[in-house]
Amino acid sequence: QVQLVESGGGLVQAGGSLRLSCAASGRLFDFNAMGWYRQAPGRQRELVAFITSGGSTSYADSVEGRFTISRDIAKNTVYLQMNGLKREDTAVYYCYTESFVFLERTWGQGTQVTVSS
């Protein structure tokens, strides 16, 4: 079973930057896609960004131009570089992988990102 280990969350002032990391126990090419969701208190979990096995990326409108998803294939790790952080980016961020077969998803434990004004 795939295991995901996230790191990089924390407290940052508005306008600042953070980089989240998600290390997978499997090879990135074993996954159809890998990415990040986030969930703020009282809100539904929402997709932030993902990267496919072919390297294509996609972003939520709310983070387009501020966040960048990338990967290090040798390290089986996906990153989320977050710049220009806003208070509304405050949430628990969850890494996920999506399998080729049945598009099954595996989730990380989540990492808290808090943006203060």
N, C-alpha and C positions, 0 to 999 in steps of 0.2 A: 504494500500500500504506500502511496506517495505521502511523504511528510514535508511540510513547509515550515520554515523557520523565518519569522519576520524580525526586523530590527530597524531602528532609525527614527522611531517616533519621539515626541517630546513636546516641550513648551517653547514657543517662538513668538516674537512680536509680529504684529501685522507688517507686511512688506518683506519679511524675512524668508529664509529658505530652509528646507529640510530635504534629506534624501532617505527614502525608505528602501530597504533591501528585502528580498524574499529568496531564500535558498531552498531549492527543491532537491529531494533525494533521488529523483530520476533525471534523465537527460531532457533538456528543453525540447528536443526534436520528438520526444515521446508524447508531447502534448499538442493538441490542436491549437490551444491558445493558453495564455497565462496573463494575469492582470490583477487589477485592484478594484475593489468595491470600498465604499465607506458608508458608515451609518452614524448619523447624529442622533442625539437624544430625542425621542418622540417622533422620529422620522423613519421612513423605510430605507432599507439598504439600496444604494444606488451605484451604478457602474461608473467608475472614474476613468479607467483606461485599460486597454489590453493590447497585447502583441501576439500575432499568430506565429505558427511554426515557420512560416515563410518570411517573417519579419515585418509584415504589415502592422500598422498601429492605428488605433482609433481612440478618440477622447470624448468625454462628455463636453457639451457646449460650455459648461460653467468653468472648466479648467483649460480649455483649448488656449494655447499660446502661453500658458503659465506652467503647466506640468509637462514633463517629458518622460515617457516610458522607454526603457532600453534593456538590453540583456547582455550578459557575459556567458556565452555558451560553454566556455571552458570551466566556468565555476558553477554552472547550472543555476544561475542567479538572475533575477529580474529586478530592476531598479525603478523607482519612481522619484524623479527629481522634481521637487515642488518649489517654485519661485513665486515671488509676489503673493505670499500667502495672505488670506483674508480671514476675518473672524468666522465667516460662514464655511470655511474649510475645516473647522473644528469637528472632529469625528473620530470614531475608531475605524482604522483602515485595515481591510482584510485582503490578503493575497489569495489568489485561487489559481488552480489549474483546471483545464477542461480536456477530457480525454477525447481521442478520435472516435472511440467506440461508444455509442450512446450519449456522447457529449456529457459524460458524468463529471461533476465538479468536486474537487477537494479543496478545503479551506484551511487557511492558517489560523492562528489563535487570535490575531488582531493586534494592532499596535495603536496607541492613543496619540493623536495629534491635537494639540491645543494651541490656538492662535489668540493671543491677547492684543488688546488695542493699545 
